[in-house]
Amino acid sequence: MAYVSGMPSVKGNECFLCAAARGDEESLVVDRGTLAFTLMNRFPYTSGHLMTVPVRHAPDVLAMTADEGSAIFAATQRAIRVVTDVMHPDGFNIGINQGNAAGASTEHVHVHVVPRWAGDTNFMPVLGDVKVLPQDLATTAATLREAFARLGPL
């Protein structure tokens, strides 16, 4: 499982989200539009954890154009719609980590869409430094791609 074996190498110091936007990285992209795309988080908090990302490298929210901001929000809405249809969560955490102090892992702005279920908090990350996922990422990505395709283009 890729989650256990780690992230595939990215050429040099290149942004992994820019590589995913081009399709260069071992892709977990589940939906693509002209200005934004959606991909599975390689290191998810829960099953179905997605990220919506501008295609153009933008280091933070202020660097995005109004059109990119609209595209990201539309992609986020689509992600919520698809995950709700496929996985039936009870709610979502939706957020942006901007800057190192806020927990950002890259300087390419993106929105986390994290499905949540009543009672999904568990002790595994605290005690064992591991996360329990009921399905591998590739299988979840394939299921979500089919659901995004049913919605039509982004």
Secondary structure as GFF3:
##gff-version 3
##sequence-region A 1 154
A	DSSP	alpha_helix	2	5	.	.	.	ID=ss1
A	DSSP	alpha_helix	16	22	.	.	.	ID=ss2
A	DSSP	beta_strand	29	32	.	.	.	ID=ss3
A	DSSP	beta_strand	36	40	.	.	.	ID=ss4
A	DSSP	beta_strand	50	54	.	.	.	ID=ss5
A	DSSP	three_ten_helix	61	63	.	.	.	ID=ss6
A	DSSP	alpha_helix	66	87	.	.	.	ID=ss7
A	DSSP	beta_strand	91	95	.	.	.	ID=ss8
A	DSSP	three_ten_helix	100	102	.	.	.	ID=ss9
A	DSSP	beta_strand	111	116	.	.	.	ID=ss10
A	DSSP	alpha_helix	124	128	.	.	.	ID=ss11
A	DSSP	alpha_helix	137	151	.	.	.	ID=ss12
###
